[in-house]
Amino acid sequence: MLRNRIHPGSFLQEELTKRGISQSRLALHIGVSPGVINSICKGRRSVSPEMAKKLSVALGTSAELWLNLQASYDLNRIVDPDFGRLRA
């Protein structure tokens, strides 16, 4: 399993920086408020399937990339190795 301890928002911010795109410009382009993008970039908001689709179209990636980053991050936040384990 992928060991992703980095929130997808950190990855998003890196991509925006590399491409010279501001959070506000991305938000305007995909039709959300700048606060939504800022919350994702700061790790305070998860990437939903709808947002994953918007990001994929705007940035030329796949929606699966964003959803996999989010799922991997969420799974790795669970620290209890016995969480949900079926016991006899």
ChimeraX attribute file (.defattr): number of C-alpha atoms within 10 A of each C-alpha:
attribute: neighborCount
match mode: 1-to-1
recipient: residues
	/A:1	6
	/A:2	11
	/A:3	10
	/A:4	17
	/A:5	14
	/A:6	15
	/A:7	22
	/A:8	26
	/A:9	23
	/A:10	14
	/A:11	15
	/A:12	19
	/A:13	19
	/A:14	13
	/A:15	13
	/A:16	17
	/A:17	12
	/A:18	9
	/A:19	10
	/A:20	9
	/A:21	12
	/A:22	14
	/A:23	20
	/A:24	15
	/A:25	13
	/A:26	19
	/A:27	19
	/A:28	12
	/A:29	12
	/A:30	14
	/A:31	10
	/A:32	14
	/A:33	13
	/A:34	15
	/A:35	12
	/A:36	17
	/A:37	24
	/A:38	17
	/A:39	13
	/A:40	20
	/A:41	22
	/A:42	15
	/A:43	15
	/A:44	12
	/A:45	15
	/A:46	21
	/A:47	22
	/A:48	13
	/A:49	14
	/A:50	11
	/A:51	19
	/A:52	21
	/A:53	20
	/A:54	21
	/A:55	22
	/A:56	16
	/A:57	13
	/A:58	13
	/A:59	14
	/A:60	9
	/A:61	14
	/A:62	14
	/A:63	18
	/A:64	13
	/A:65	15
	/A:66	24
	/A:67	20
	/A:68	16
	/A:69	20
	/A:70	23
	/A:71	18
	/A:72	19
	/A:73	19
	/A:74	15
	/A:75	14
	/A:76	15
	/A:77	11
	/A:78	10
	/A:79	8
	/A:80	8
	/A:81	7
	/A:82	9
	/A:83	8
	/A:84	7
	/A:85	8
	/A:86	6
	/A:87	5
	/A:88	3
